[in-house]
Amino acid sequence: MNLDVIFSASEVTSDRVAGKTVVVIDVLRATSVMVTALNNGASRVIPVLSPKEAFEYRASHHEDVILVGERNASAIEGFDYSNSPLDMVPSVVKGRTLVMTTTNGTRAIRAAKDAAELFVASFLNSEATINILKQRDDVVLIASGNSGSFNIEDTLCAGYMVELLNSFAEISLELTDAAVAANQLFVDARDNLHKLAALGNHYRLLKSKGLDEDLRYCFRRDCIDLVCTRENGAIVSPKTGSVSQ
């Protein structure tokens, strides 16, 4: 398997993802929200680039739509919910379509439009996702980053996924330098991911907003057994997952 890591949404280009299997990671918090919502019964997630596009989608579709998202970690005026996975409880999302826009994660998904197949993942469902990826030959992990730049938490998650793939003796991995670096970052911090992530700008921003519960939740590893994939432009799950307590 050829395995690459891209360190921000702004670095995604067609030639790096075209025809490949891509995984978009946005730990804090877009892909954590998507995974949680789909696990709790949402029918699908529509990633859009702007609040305007989200409002237009809701106005032109008849399905039961809720708008979810943020800009710079703040709620968007007129949206139903901000970007907290803890809001995505079954009573809110079951059977509904989420239309979602975020600063980084949904941008990375849309930027990877030329991928042969696309998954979204976070710490919550890394192992479930890896069990699909081990059957692929050419994989790119996109750490969505923060405002066009590298961030720690998404790279840690990408490094964790590299580590999981490394655990399969039957897989011969060819890692790019970026994949090696992401994996080493995770290995060096694996016993206390929060300690390293807490030095990052986005982590500190969320903490300053009192979102400690979100931070704790988003770093839970492999508590959701769910694969989330792109289908006709939407993020869906082929099966119902479960949350381990």
Contacts in CASP RR format, 6 or more apart in sequence:
PFRMAT RR
TARGET T0000
AUTHOR 0000-0000-0000
METHOD contacts of the structure
MODEL  1
MNLDVIFSASEVTSDRVAGKTVVVIDVLRATSVMVTALNNGASRVIPVLS
PKEAFEYRASHHEDVILVGERNASAIEGFDYSNSPLDMVPSVVKGRTLVM
TTTNGTRAIRAAKDAAELFVASFLNSEATINILKQRDDVVLIASGNSGSF
NIEDTLCAGYMVELLNSFAEISLELTDAAVAANQLFVDARDNLHKLAALG
NHYRLLKSKGLDEDLRYCFRRDCIDLVCTRENGAIVSPKTGSVSQ
1 134 0 8 1.000
1 136 0 8 1.000
1 137 0 8 1.000
1 138 0 8 1.000
1 139 0 8 1.000
1 165 0 8 1.000
1 171 0 8 1.000
1 172 0 8 1.000
1 173 0 8 1.000
1 174 0 8 1.000
2 137 0 8 1.000
2 138 0 8 1.000
2 139 0 8 1.000
2 174 0 8 1.000
2 176 0 8 1.000
3 139 0 8 1.000
3 140 0 8 1.000
3 141 0 8 1.000
3 162 0 8 1.000
3 165 0 8 1.000
3 173 0 8 1.000
3 174 0 8 1.000
3 175 0 8 1.000
3 176 0 8 1.000
3 179 0 8 1.000
4 16 0 8 1.000
4 139 0 8 1.000
4 140 0 8 1.000
4 141 0 8 1.000
4 176 0 8 1.000
4 178 0 8 1.000
4 179 0 8 1.000
5 140 0 8 1.000
5 141 0 8 1.000
5 142 0 8 1.000
5 143 0 8 1.000
5 155 0 8 1.000
5 158 0 8 1.000
5 159 0 8 1.000
5 162 0 8 1.000
5 176 0 8 1.000
5 178 0 8 1.000
5 179 0 8 1.000
5 181 0 8 1.000
5 182 0 8 1.000
6 12 0 8 1.000
6 16 0 8 1.000
6 140 0 8 1.000
6 141 0 8 1.000
6 142 0 8 1.000
6 143 0 8 1.000
6 178 0 8 1.000
7 143 0 8 1.000
7 145 0 8 1.000
7 150 0 8 1.000
7 155 0 8 1.000
7 178 0 8 1.000
8 104 0 8 1.000
8 143 0 8 1.000
8 144 0 8 1.000
8 145 0 8 1.000
8 146 0 8 1.000
8 148 0 8 1.000
8 149 0 8 1.000
8 150 0 8 1.000
8 151 0 8 1.000
9 104 0 8 1.000
9 105 0 8 1.000
9 107 0 8 1.000
9 108 0 8 1.000
9 111 0 8 1.000
9 142 0 8 1.000
9 144 0 8 1.000
9 145 0 8 1.000
9 148 0 8 1.000
10 148 0 8 1.000
10 149 0 8 1.000
11 148 0 8 1.000
12 108 0 8 1.000
12 111 0 8 1.000
12 112 0 8 1.000
12 142 0 8 1.000
14 114 0 8 1.000
16 140 0 8 1.000
17 112 0 8 1.000
17 114 0 8 1.000
17 115 0 8 1.000
17 140 0 8 1.000
17 142 0 8 1.000
18 114 0 8 1.000
18 115 0 8 1.000
18 116 0 8 1.000
19 114 0 8 1.000
19 115 0 8 1.000
19 116 0 8 1.000
19 138 0 8 1.000
20 115 0 8 1.000
20 116 0 8 1.000
20 138 0 8 1.000
20 139 0 8 1.000
20 140 0 8 1.000
21 115 0 8 1.000
21 116 0 8 1.000
21 117 0 8 1.000
21 118 0 8 1.000
21 119 0 8 1.000
21 133 0 8 1.000
21 136 0 8 1.000
21 138 0 8 1.000
21 139 0 8 1.000
21 140 0 8 1.000
22 112 0 8 1.000
22 115 0 8 1.000
22 117 0 8 1.000
22 118 0 8 1.000
22 119 0 8 1.000
22 139 0 8 1.000
22 140 0 8 1.000
22 141 0 8 1.000
22 142 0 8 1.000
23 118 0 8 1.000
23 119 0 8 1.000
23 120 0 8 1.000
23 121 0 8 1.000
23 129 0 8 1.000
23 133 0 8 1.000
23 139 0 8 1.000
23 140 0 8 1.000
23 141 0 8 1.000
23 142 0 8 1.000
23 161 0 8 1.000
24 31 0 8 1.000
24 105 0 8 1.000
24 108 0 8 1.000
24 109 0 8 1.000
24 112 0 8 1.000
24 118 0 8 1.000
24 119 0 8 1.000
24 120 0 8 1.000
24 121 0 8 1.000
24 142 0 8 1.000
24 144 0 8 1.000
25 31 0 8 1.000
25 120 0 8 1.000
25 121 0 8 1.000
25 122 0 8 1.000
25 141 0 8 1.000
25 142 0 8 1.000
25 143 0 8 1.000
25 144 0 8 1.000
25 154 0 8 1.000
25 157 0 8 1.000
25 158 0 8 1.000
25 161 0 8 1.000
26 32 0 8 1.000
26 102 0 8 1.000
26 104 0 8 1.000
26 105 0 8 1.000
26 108 0 8 1.000
26 120 0 8 1.000
26 122 0 8 1.000
26 144 0 8 1.000
26 145 0 8 1.000
26 154 0 8 1.000
27 122 0 8 1.000
27 123 0 8 1.000
27 153 0 8 1.000
27 154 0 8 1.000
27 156 0 8 1.000
27 157 0 8 1.000
27 218 0 8 1.000
27 219 0 8 1.000
28 153 0 8 1.000
28 154 0 8 1.000
28 202 0 8 1.000
28 203 0 8 1.000
28 206 0 8 1.000
28 214 0 8 1.000
28 215 0 8 1.000
28 218 0 8 1.000
29 70 0 8 1.000
29 83 0 8 1.000
29 84 0 8 1.000
29 85 0 8 1.000
29 102 0 8 1.000
29 206 0 8 1.000
29 214 0 8 1.000
29 218 0 8 1.000
30 83 0 8 1.000
30 100 0 8 1.000
30 102 0 8 1.000
30 104 0 8 1.000
30 105 0 8 1.000
30 106 0 8 1.000
30 144 0 8 1.000
31 105 0 8 1.000
31 120 0 8 1.000
31 121 0 8 1.000
31 122 0 8 1.000
31 144 0 8 1.000
31 228 0 8 1.000
32 85 0 8 1.000
32 122 0 8 1.000
32 123 0 8 1.000
32 124 0 8 1.000
32 217 0 8 1.000
32 218 0 8 1.000
33 68 0 8 1.000
33 69 0 8 1.000
33 83 0 8 1.000
33 84 0 8 1.000
33 85 0 8 1.000
33 88 0 8 1.000
33 100 0 8 1.000
34 45 0 8 1.000
34 98 0 8 1.000
34 100 0 8 1.000
34 120 0 8 1.000
34 228 0 8 1.000
34 235 0 8 1.000
35 85 0 8 1.000
35 120 0 8 1.000
35 121 0 8 1.000
35 122 0 8 1.000
35 124 0 8 1.000
35 125 0 8 1.000
35 224 0 8 1.000
35 226 0 8 1.000
35 228 0 8 1.000
36 85 0 8 1.000
36 88 0 8 1.000
36 124 0 8 1.000
36 224 0 8 1.000
37 45 0 8 1.000
37 68 0 8 1.000
37 85 0 8 1.000
37 88 0 8 1.000
37 93 0 8 1.000
37 98 0 8 1.000
38 44 0 8 1.000
38 45 0 8 1.000
38 226 0 8 1.000
38 228 0 8 1.000
38 235 0 8 1.000
38 236 0 8 1.000
38 237 0 8 1.000
39 224 0 8 1.000
39 226 0 8 1.000
39 237 0 8 1.000
39 240 0 8 1.000
39 241 0 8 1.000
39 242 0 8 1.000
39 243 0 8 1.000
40 88 0 8 1.000
40 89 0 8 1.000
40 90 0 8 1.000
40 93 0 8 1.000
40 94 0 8 1.000
41 90 0 8 1.000
41 93 0 8 1.000
41 94 0 8 1.000
41 95 0 8 1.000
41 240 0 8 1.000
42 88 0 8 1.000
42 93 0 8 1.000
42 94 0 8 1.000
42 95 0 8 1.000
42 96 0 8 1.000
42 97 0 8 1.000
42 98 0 8 1.000
43 63 0 8 1.000
43 95 0 8 1.000
43 96 0 8 1.000
43 97 0 8 1.000
43 236 0 8 1.000
44 97 0 8 1.000
44 98 0 8 1.000
44 231 0 8 1.000
44 234 0 8 1.000
44 235 0 8 1.000
44 236 0 8 1.000
45 97 0 8 1.000
45 98 0 8 1.000
45 99 0 8 1.000
45 100 0 8 1.000
45 234 0 8 1.000
45 235 0 8 1.000
45 236 0 8 1.000
46 57 0 8 1.000
46 97 0 8 1.000
46 98 0 8 1.000
46 99 0 8 1.000
46 100 0 8 1.000
46 233 0 8 1.000
46 234 0 8 1.000
46 235 0 8 1.000
47 100 0 8 1.000
47 101 0 8 1.000
47 105 0 8 1.000
47 106 0 8 1.000
47 109 0 8 1.000
47 110 0 8 1.000
47 233 0 8 1.000
47 235 0 8 1.000
48 54 0 8 1.000
48 57 0 8 1.000
48 99 0 8 1.000
48 100 0 8 1.000
48 101 0 8 1.000
48 106 0 8 1.000
48 110 0 8 1.000
49 101 0 8 1.000
49 106 0 8 1.000
49 107 0 8 1.000
49 110 0 8 1.000
50 101 0 8 1.000
51 71 0 8 1.000
51 76 0 8 1.000
51 79 0 8 1.000
51 101 0 8 1.000
53 101 0 8 1.000
54 67 0 8 1.000
54 79 0 8 1.000
54 99 0 8 1.000
54 100 0 8 1.000
54 101 0 8 1.000
55 67 0 8 1.000
57 65 0 8 1.000
57 99 0 8 1.000
58 65 0 8 1.000
58 67 0 8 1.000
58 99 0 8 1.000
61 97 0 8 1.000
63 96 0 8 1.000
63 97 0 8 1.000
64 95 0 8 1.000
64 96 0 8 1.000
64 97 0 8 1.000
65 96 0 8 1.000
65 97 0 8 1.000
65 98 0 8 1.000
65 99 0 8 1.000
66 80 0 8 1.000
66 81 0 8 1.000
66 92 0 8 1.000
66 93 0 8 1.000
66 96 0 8 1.000
66 97 0 8 1.000
66 98 0 8 1.000
66 99 0 8 1.000
67 76 0 8 1.000
67 78 0 8 1.000
67 79 0 8 1.000
67 80 0 8 1.000
67 81 0 8 1.000
67 98 0 8 1.000
67 99 0 8 1.000
67 100 0 8 1.000
68 79 0 8 1.000
68 80 0 8 1.000
68 81 0 8 1.000
68 82 0 8 1.000
68 83 0 8 1.000
68 87 0 8 1.000
68 88 0 8 1.000
68 98 0 8 1.000
68 99 0 8 1.000
68 100 0 8 1.000
69 75 0 8 1.000
69 76 0 8 1.000
69 79 0 8 1.000
69 81 0 8 1.000
69 82 0 8 1.000
69 83 0 8 1.000
69 100 0 8 1.000
69 101 0 8 1.000
69 102 0 8 1.000
70 76 0 8 1.000
70 82 0 8 1.000
70 83 0 8 1.000
70 102 0 8 1.000
70 103 0 8 1.000
71 103 0 8 1.000
72 103 0 8 1.000
72 147 0 8 1.000
72 205 0 8 1.000
73 83 0 8 1.000
73 103 0 8 1.000
73 202 0 8 1.000
73 205 0 8 1.000
73 206 0 8 1.000
73 209 0 8 1.000
73 211 0 8 1.000
74 82 0 8 1.000
75 81 0 8 1.000
75 82 0 8 1.000
76 82 0 8 1.000
76 101 0 8 1.000
81 87 0 8 1.000
81 88 0 8 1.000
81 92 0 8 1.000
83 102 0 8 1.000
84 211 0 8 1.000
84 214 0 8 1.000
85 214 0 8 1.000
85 217 0 8 1.000
85 218 0 8 1.000
86 213 0 8 1.000
86 214 0 8 1.000
86 217 0 8 1.000
97 234 0 8 1.000
100 106 0 8 1.000
103 146 0 8 1.000
103 147 0 8 1.000
104 144 0 8 1.000
104 145 0 8 1.000
104 146 0 8 1.000
104 147 0 8 1.000
104 148 0 8 1.000
105 144 0 8 1.000
107 144 0 8 1.000
108 142 0 8 1.000
108 144 0 8 1.000
108 145 0 8 1.000
109 118 0 8 1.000
109 120 0 8 1.000
109 230 0 8 1.000
109 235 0 8 1.000
112 118 0 8 1.000
112 142 0 8 1.000
115 140 0 8 1.000
115 230 0 8 1.000
117 229 0 8 1.000
117 230 0 8 1.000
118 229 0 8 1.000
118 230 0 8 1.000
119 129 0 8 1.000
119 132 0 8 1.000
119 133 0 8 1.000
119 227 0 8 1.000
119 228 0 8 1.000
119 229 0 8 1.000
119 230 0 8 1.000
120 228 0 8 1.000
120 229 0 8 1.000
120 230 0 8 1.000
120 235 0 8 1.000
121 129 0 8 1.000
121 157 0 8 1.000
121 161 0 8 1.000
121 228 0 8 1.000
122 157 0 8 1.000
122 218 0 8 1.000
123 157 0 8 1.000
123 160 0 8 1.000
123 218 0 8 1.000
123 219 0 8 1.000
123 220 0 8 1.000
123 221 0 8 1.000
123 222 0 8 1.000
124 218 0 8 1.000
124 220 0 8 1.000
124 221 0 8 1.000
124 222 0 8 1.000
124 223 0 8 1.000
124 224 0 8 1.000
125 222 0 8 1.000
125 224 0 8 1.000
125 225 0 8 1.000
125 226 0 8 1.000
125 227 0 8 1.000
125 228 0 8 1.000
126 157 0 8 1.000
126 160 0 8 1.000
126 161 0 8 1.000
126 164 0 8 1.000
126 221 0 8 1.000
126 222 0 8 1.000
127 164 0 8 1.000
127 221 0 8 1.000
127 222 0 8 1.000
127 225 0 8 1.000
128 222 0 8 1.000
128 224 0 8 1.000
128 225 0 8 1.000
128 226 0 8 1.000
128 227 0 8 1.000
129 161 0 8 1.000
129 227 0 8 1.000
129 228 0 8 1.000
130 161 0 8 1.000
130 164 0 8 1.000
130 165 0 8 1.000
131 227 0 8 1.000
132 227 0 8 1.000
133 139 0 8 1.000
133 161 0 8 1.000
133 165 0 8 1.000
134 165 0 8 1.000
134 168 0 8 1.000
134 171 0 8 1.000
141 158 0 8 1.000
141 159 0 8 1.000
141 161 0 8 1.000
141 162 0 8 1.000
141 179 0 8 1.000
141 182 0 8 1.000
143 150 0 8 1.000
143 151 0 8 1.000
143 154 0 8 1.000
143 155 0 8 1.000
143 157 0 8 1.000
143 158 0 8 1.000
143 182 0 8 1.000
144 151 0 8 1.000
144 154 0 8 1.000
145 151 0 8 1.000
145 154 0 8 1.000
145 155 0 8 1.000
145 202 0 8 1.000
146 201 0 8 1.000
146 202 0 8 1.000
151 200 0 8 1.000
151 201 0 8 1.000
151 202 0 8 1.000
152 185 0 8 1.000
152 196 0 8 1.000
152 197 0 8 1.000
152 199 0 8 1.000
152 200 0 8 1.000
152 203 0 8 1.000
153 193 0 8 1.000
153 197 0 8 1.000
153 200 0 8 1.000
153 202 0 8 1.000
153 203 0 8 1.000
153 218 0 8 1.000
153 219 0 8 1.000
155 182 0 8 1.000
155 185 0 8 1.000
156 182 0 8 1.000
156 185 0 8 1.000
156 186 0 8 1.000
156 189 0 8 1.000
156 193 0 8 1.000
156 196 0 8 1.000
156 197 0 8 1.000
157 186 0 8 1.000
158 179 0 8 1.000
158 182 0 8 1.000
158 186 0 8 1.000
159 179 0 8 1.000
159 182 0 8 1.000
159 183 0 8 1.000
159 185 0 8 1.000
159 186 0 8 1.000
160 186 0 8 1.000
160 190 0 8 1.000
160 221 0 8 1.000
162 173 0 8 1.000
162 175 0 8 1.000
162 179 0 8 1.000
162 182 0 8 1.000
162 183 0 8 1.000
162 186 0 8 1.000
163 183 0 8 1.000
163 186 0 8 1.000
163 187 0 8 1.000
163 190 0 8 1.000
165 171 0 8 1.000
165 173 0 8 1.000
166 173 0 8 1.000
166 183 0 8 1.000
175 183 0 8 1.000
185 196 0 8 1.000
186 193 0 8 1.000
189 195 0 8 1.000
189 196 0 8 1.000
189 197 0 8 1.000
193 219 0 8 1.000
194 215 0 8 1.000
194 219 0 8 1.000
197 203 0 8 1.000
197 219 0 8 1.000
198 204 0 8 1.000
198 207 0 8 1.000
203 215 0 8 1.000
206 214 0 8 1.000
206 215 0 8 1.000
207 215 0 8 1.000
223 243 0 8 1.000
223 244 0 8 1.000
224 241 0 8 1.000
224 242 0 8 1.000
224 243 0 8 1.000
224 244 0 8 1.000
225 241 0 8 1.000
225 242 0 8 1.000
225 244 0 8 1.000
226 237 0 8 1.000
226 239 0 8 1.000
226 240 0 8 1.000
226 241 0 8 1.000
227 237 0 8 1.000
227 238 0 8 1.000
227 239 0 8 1.000
228 235 0 8 1.000
228 236 0 8 1.000
228 237 0 8 1.000
229 235 0 8 1.000
229 236 0 8 1.000
229 237 0 8 1.000
229 238 0 8 1.000
230 236 0 8 1.000
END
